[in-house]
Amino acid sequence: MPIRDFPTPHIPPKLPITNVIDQLIPSKTFLKNAINGDSSLSRFIGYLQNIPNPTILISALTVQEAVLSSKIEGTIATIEDVINNTPSTDIIKNDIKEIENYIIAIQYAFAEFKEKDISITKNMICALHKVLLSDNVRGASKAPGQFKTEQNYIANKVLGNFTPLPPYLTEEYIENLVDYINSANEITHLIAIAIIHAQFEMIHPFKDGNGRVGRLLIPLYLFIKGSIPYPVFYISRYFATNDNKYKECLHNISQADINSPDYYQAWEDWISFFLAGVEEESSLHIQSAKNIISLYKEMIEHVKKTEHIQIIDFIFDKLRATPSDIIRHTQLGKTAVYSTLNLLTDLGYLSKIGSPRKSIFIFTKLVDILE
């Protein structure tokens, strides 16, 4: 599409947008949405905190999010494809790598926050982007980890074309965003991250991969602010299901005159849409967690010795494993590991691929829950 068909770059106000929030707070509907969003997320967190070993949920929910977030960008690989890692085509192979990069990016950020006690920084955002676009995935040629140096454009036949922030302002606006991330004082963290996500999308700081980074910031922000104990609350499914509404809300913010009532209404619509997503996804997360915990309890009932439960823990963590991986990790004997894996396979929890000498056990039953 010719560049002349795109509007001039949109330059949003810097954060915080105090005047907007002050205008919205008296609204009973807005406050109700804020309370409902917080209450729903709290129920999910309460459920997590009452689980003896919540880490068994992390890999499952993370791979589910990675697949859904990447699917928004056009991938077609499924959760089963990712766990099996036996791609039938080059397209699926590339999709799997893109999804794996998303998982690696989440794990990288979680480790950085946990071990170094740092917050989200400009360098962290660039590092996440670099991980997401590594290993020749789509966008790998578009300066991974570096802010755009040329104007980018977003085409939309329904809502109209959009031109994000110009390159010369990108670093300045990202620094403002990071300052807000680390000092935001909104009435809830959910309102703050709704604003952060919208602002990031309007800045669109990279040549490619902006959507994935923008969605990653949501669980990471909630984690560093203490709203969730692990970065395992995701909202990509809601964005994907309501893609038209998602784009319309962000579009309306960028198009409204900042001095008009339409501007306040656009922000209220977006934040309310975001909070409704938190409410919906919290319920779905709780149901997924219940199903996963039920599966875990069911599987450990079949284990003959308590010490063999760590085999199941390893499977929940890795989702696919070789006997040698498990032996090395658990220090259990070869006979115990093989007999447990074969038992779980016979019972339909796992499936075995590869040769007899190089068997890989796939967590098939979990795929059924997550798909």
N, C-alpha and C positions, 0 to 999 in steps of 0.2 A: 504494500500500500504506500503510495507517495507520501513523503513527509509533510507536504503542503496540506494533506487532509487531516492532520493532527492539530489540536489547539496549542496555544502557547503553554509552557510549563506551569504547573500548579505549584504555588508557593504557599504552604499552609502556615498558620500562626505557630510560633514555637510553644513548647510546653513550659509550664502548666497552662491549661485553658480554664483558669479559675473562674472567669466570668461565666463560662458555660455551665460549669458544675454548680455554681451559686444560683444560677437561674433554674437548674433542674431539681435541686434538693427539695424545694417546697412541694414538688409534685408528688401526690400520694401514690400515683401509679408507678412513678420512677422508684420511690422508696420501697414500695411493695416488691418490685422486680429485684431490687438490690438485696432485700431481706431473703426472698425466695432463693436467689442464686447462692447466697452465703449459707443458708440453711441446708440446701441440697448438697453442696460441697462438704459441709460439716458432717452430714450423714455418711457420706462415702469415707471421709477421714476417720470417723468414729468406727466404722466397720473395719478399716485397715488396722487401726490401733488395737482392736480386740482379737486380731488373728495372731496366734503364737509365732508364726513364721511368715510375715508378709512378703518376704523376699521371693517366695515362690510365685508371686503374681507379677513381678517386675518384668521378666523376660517375655511372658505371654502378652501382657498389655502393651509393652514396648513394640514388639514385632507387629501387633495388630495396628498400632498407630502408624508405624513406619510404612506399612502397606497402604493404609488409607490416605496418608498425607502424600505419598508418592503417586497414588492413583489420581489425585487431583491434578498432578502435573502431566498425566497421560500414560503412566505405566499400566501394564495389564497383568503383571505377575500377581499371583495369589499368595495367601499365607502358606498354603501347601507347597507352592513352588519354592518359597524362601526356605522353609524348613527342610524340604527334601534336597534342595540345591542340585537338582538334576534337570537343568533346563532343556526343553525340547527344541528350542530355536535360539538364534543369536539375539533376537529381540528380548525374549524372556531372560536370557543370560545377562544382558545389559540392565534389564529392569531389576533383577535380583541384586546386582551390584549397587544400583542406585538406592535400593531399599536398605541394603546392608550399611551403606554409608550413613543413612539416616540414623540407624541404630547405633553405629559407632559414634556419631556426633552427640547423641543423647548421653551415652556412657562416658564420653570424654568430658562433657560439661559437668556431669554429676560428680565424676572423680575430682575434677578441678575444684569445684565448690566444697566438696567434702574434705579433701586433703589439704587444700591451701587456704580455705576459708576466705575466698575472694568473691566478688560480686560480678555482675555482668558488666563488661567493659567494651570499649570499641575494639580492642584486640581480640577479645573473646568472640565477638560477633563475626569478625573476619576469619578467625580460626574455624568456627563452625561452618562458615561458608566454604572454606577450603576443603574441609573434610567431606562435606556433602557433594562437592564436585570433583573429587579425586578419582583416580583410576579410570580415566577415559569414559566417564558416564556423560550423558547429555549435558552440555554446558561446560564441559571440562576445558574447552578452548576459550572460554570467556572470562579470563582473568580470575580464577578461583582465589578467594581471600583478599581481593582488591576492590576498592570502590570504583564505580564506573567513571570513565574519563570521557565518554561520549553520551549524548542524550539517548535515553531509552524511551520506548513508546509502548502503549498498551492499546490494542485494537479491540473494539467491542461494537458489533453491528446493532445490538439492541439498545444499549445505554449511551452509546457514543464513544468515540476515541478519547483516550486520556494520556496526557503527557506529564510524567512525574517531575519531581524536583530536578532542576538542572545540576550537572556534575559539579560546578564550581561551589555550590552550596551544600553538597552532600556531607562532607566531613563536619562542617559546622553544625548541621542539623542532627547528625548522628551523635555528636558530643552533647548536644542539648537533650537528645533522647536518653542517653546514658545517665546524664545528670538527673533527669526526671525519674528514671528507673531506680536510682539509688536514694532518691529523696522524696518521692511522691507521697503526698499526704491526703489522699482522697478518703472518702468515708469507708471504702472497702478496697482490698487489694484487687478484687475482681473488676471493679470500675477502673482502677488504675491500669490493669493489663489490657482491658478493652481499649482504652485510649492509646496505650503503647502500641498495640497491634495495628490499630488504624493508622497511627502516625508513621509507623515503619513502612506500611504498604504505600502510603502517599509519598514517602521519601524514595522508596524503591532504590536502595543504594547500590545494588549490583547489576551487572549486565544480564544475569540470569540467576535463578535459584532463590529469588526474593521470597516467594510464597513459603517455601520450606523453612527458611530461616525465621520468617515471621511467625509461623505456627510453632516452631521449636521454642521461641521465646516465652510462650504461654506457660507450659509446665515449669520451665526453668525459673521464671520470675516468681511463680507461686511457691516454688521450693525454697528459693533463697529468702523469701519473705516469711517463711515458716507457716504458710497456709496449708501446705501438704508435706508429709514426712518423707516422701520420695517423689521424684519427678515423673509420676505415672498417671497424671490426670490429663487426658487429651480431648481435643474438640474437633479434630479434622473430619470425623464422620458427620458431625452436625453441619459443618461448613459445606461438605460435599453434597449432603442430602438437600441442603437449602442454598445451593450455589447461586441461583439467580437473586435471591433475597440478600445474600452476603454481598454480592457485587453491587447491588442496587444501594444498599446502605452506605457503603464506602464511597460510591459514586456521588451520592447526594451530599455527603460532607464536603467533597472536593468541589462541587458545583455551586454550593450556596454562598451567597454574599455574607461575609462574616458579621456584618452589622444588621442583618435581617433576622426576623423570627425563624425563617426557614433553616438558618444555620443551627440554632439551638434545637429545633425539631429534628434535624438530621442527626445530630449527636445523640439525642434521646432515643431515636429509633435504632441507631447502631448499638448503643450500650444495652438497650432493652433486648435487642436481638441476641447479643452476646450472652447476656445473663440467662435468657431462655435456653440457650444452648448449654450453658453450665448446668442448669436444672435438669434438662433432658439427659445429658451425658452422665451426670452423677447417678441417675437411676440405672442407666445402662451399665455403668462401671460396677455398681453394686451387684447387679445381676450376674455380670461376667465373673466378678470375684467370688460370688457364692458358688457358681458352677465350677470354677477352678478349684476352690477349696473342697467342695464335695468330691471332685475327682481325686484330689490328693488323698483325702481320708479313705476313699474307696480303695485306692491302690496300696496304701500302707497296710491295709488289713490283710493283704495277700503276702506280705513279707514275713518270712519265717523268724528272723532275728531283728531286734531293735537296731543293731548296728548296720543292717542292710538298708535302713530307711535313707541313709545318705546317698544310695544309688538313685533313689527316686528324687531326692533333692537335686542331684546333679542333672537328671533328665529335665526337671522343671526349669532349671537354670539355663541349660544349653539347648533344649528342645530336640537336639539330635546328638548322638554320641557313639563313639566306638568303645568296645570293651577295654581297650588299652588306655583310653582317656580316663575312664572311670577307675580303673585299677590304679593308675598313676595319681589320681586326685584323692581317692578314698583310702588307699593302702590296703584294700581288701584283697583277699585271695582270688585267683583266677576262677576257681570253681564256683565260689559264691557269686561273683559278678555274672558269669555266663548263665548260671542256673536262674538267677533272678531276672535277667534280661529275657531269657527264653520263656520263663513263666509269664512275664508281662506281655510278651508277644503272643503267646498262646491264648491269653485272656482277651486279646484285642486292643490292648492299650498302646502297644508299639507295633511297628512294622519293620521288617528287616530288608535292607537292600545291600547290594554289593556281593562279592564272592564270599564263600565260607571262611576264607582266611582273612578277609578284610571286610567284615560285616559292619554296617552302620545301622544303628537303631533309631528310627524316626518316631517322634511322639505323635502318632496318628490321632489318638483320641482327643488330644488338645486342639488339633486342627479343626475337628468337628465342632468344638465349642466356639472357637474364634471366628470361623468363616461366617 
